[in-house]
Amino acid sequence: MPGYEKERFVSIGESERNELSCGICHEILKEPVVANCCLQTFCRECITQWLTNDSSCPYDRKPMTSNDMNPAPSRADE
């Protein structure tokens, strides 16, 4: 899978792992992008591969193309 294996991130908790996980591969996001329609975050490679086989968002099933994705904002620690 395109994302980073969750097991590599031993210093973060389960809730953080879930927050940083791709909605397709369920691993830690690698090159994250955000879908304009639902604001869900996916690995760039995962959603690109998804869109070669399907023209709808994997989360809300609205029509979607690769142009409907934006780079994810950087996460700032509080």
N, C-alpha and C positions, 0 to 999 in steps of 0.2 A: 504494500500500500504506500501511497505517496507521503502520508504524514509521518511524523516522528513517533516511535513507539512510546507509549505512556510509561512503560517500565524504566525508561531512561531518565525520567524526571522524579527522582526519589525525594527531593526536598519540597515538593508541593503536595498539598492535600487533595483529596478526592474531588471536592467541590471545585477547586481551581483547575484540576485536570479536565473536568466536565466542561467548564467554561471555556477552556482553550482547545476543545476538541472539534474536529471537523464533523459536520453533519452527514458526511458520506462514508468516510473511512473510519471514523470514530477514534482516530489517533490525534496526537497533538498537531495543531495547525502548522503547515509548512507553506510559506508564501501565501498567507491568508488574503482572501478577497471577500467582499460583502455583496450579497445579492440586493439590488435596488428594491425589488418587490417585497421582500419579507425581512430584510436586514439580517439574515442568517449568514454566518461565516463558514467558508469552505476553503480547503486547500486549493490553490490555483489549478494544480494538475487534476485533482479529483473532479472539480466542476467542469473543467475543459473536457475531460474524458466523458463525463455524464452527458454534456451537451452534444457530443458527437453521435450519441444514440437516442437522445430525447430532447425535445425542444421546449420542455417545461421545467420549472423550478422543482427540485426534489423535495422541497419543504412545503410549499403552498400550491404547487402544480399550475401556477400562472405561466403564460407564455414567457420564454426567456431565451436570450442569446448571450454570447460572451461579451457583447457590448453593454449588457445590463449588470456588469460587475464593476466594483471599484476596489482599489486597494484598501485593506482594513486599516483603521487608524492605529497609531502606536498606542500601546497600553502603558500608562504612567502609573507607577507604584505610588500609593498614598502613604 
